[in-house]
């Protein structure tokens, strides 16, 4: 039976896959003459990875303390992560060197990799 992966192992696997896919897609976009889209994908993916790592770091901390302390920790973690994503989206709007829609798509890169991994695992288990 396969041993379950640790949280850090899952983070490393999903983040590295998301970054690899993003770099390949960005290189293709830059190669065909759309550098703003390529840069936007990279920026969005990096922010997605930071968000994913922050979620993993905050999970164990949510188990310590009173209900009020736990709610404050959860809310502050959520605000920090949304703030980081908002900063990336704002950069996509404010900077002409980044494409807003590519940044927004990059924000979903880790989630897309997780979904693809689960779909692939379900197909492997079915056969």
N, C-alpha and C positions, 0 to 999 in steps of 0.2 A: 504494500500500500504506500502511496506517495505521501511524504511528509508535508504538512501544510507550510506555506511560505510565511515568513515574518512580514510585518508591516513594512519595514525598511526594504525588504526584498521586493515586495509588490510595488512600492513606490519607485524603486530603481528600474524595475522592468517596464512599468507603464510609462514613466517619464522618459526613459531612453528611447523607447519605441516611438513615442509621440514626437520627440525631438528629431529622431532620424527621418520620420515621414515628413515632418515640417521642413527640414533642411533640404530634402530631395525635391519637395514641391516648390520651395522657395528658389532653389537653383534653376528649376525648370521655368518658373515665372520670370526670373531675372534673365535667363537665357533667351527667352522669346520677346523680351523687351518690356516687361512689366515689373520693374524693380520695386515700386511702392507696394505692390501686392505681395511680393516675396518678403520684403522687410516686415510688412504687417503680419504675415503668417508667423514669422520667427518671433516677433514681439508678443503676439497673442499666445503662442505656445509657451514661451518662457514665463509669462504671467500665469498661465494655466498650471504649469509645473510648480511654481511658487505657491499658488493657492492649494494645490493638492498636498504639498509637503506641510503647509501650515495646518491643514485639516488633520493630518496624521499626528502632528506634534501636539495639537490641542486635545485630542481624544483622551489620553490618559489623565490629563489635568481636569477633565470634566467629572471625574469620579471622586474628587476630594472636596470636602467642605459642606457647608449648609446649603439649603436650597437657594437662598438669596445669593450666596457666593457663586454657586454653580450657574445660576441665571446670568449674573454679571460677567462671569468668564465667557460663557457662551455668546452673550450679546457682544462683548468687546471683540471676541475672535471673529464673529460674523461681520462686524463693522470694519475691522481691519482688512479682512479678505475682500469685502465689497469695495472698500476704498482703493485697494490695489488694482482691482479690475476696472474701476471707474477711471483711475489715472491712465491705464492703458487705452481705454476707449477715448478719453479726452486727448491723449497724444495722437490717436488715429484721426481725430477731427482737426486738431490744431496744426499738425505737421504735414506738410505736403509730401514729405518723403515716405509717409506711411498711408496705406489705404485703410480706411475705417472698417470696411466690411471684411477685409482680410484679418485685421486685428480681432474683430468679433468672432470670426470663424476659428481663429487660433485659440481663443478662450475655451473652445469646446474640444480641443484636440485630445486632452487626456481622457475626457469622458468618452470620446469616440473610440479611442484605443481600448478602454475598458469594455465598452459594448462589443467591439469586434472580437475581443478575446473571449468574452462569454459566449458569443454566437459560435465561434470556432470550437470552443470546448463542448458546447451542446451538440454540435455536429459530430465531433469525434466520439462522444459518448453514445450517440445514437447508432453509429455503425459498428 
